[in-house]
Amino acid sequence: MSTWVTPEEMERKRKRNKIILYVSFPILAILISALFTLLANSI
């Protein structure tokens, strides 16, 4: 079931995915560093 997507929609989706990627990396880095900090403090 594939719906035909216009080039404009493709571009919009690509830009949104890029923004999500750029936002999720710092958040992931913060979460991982917080986890390591908690583990280091518990030892």
Sequence and secondary structure as in RCSB ss.txt:
>XXXX:A:sequence
MSTWVTPEEMERKRKRNKIILYVSFPILAILISALFTLLANSI
>XXXX:A:secstr
      HHHHHHHHHHHHHHHHHHHHHHHHHHHHHHHHHHHH 
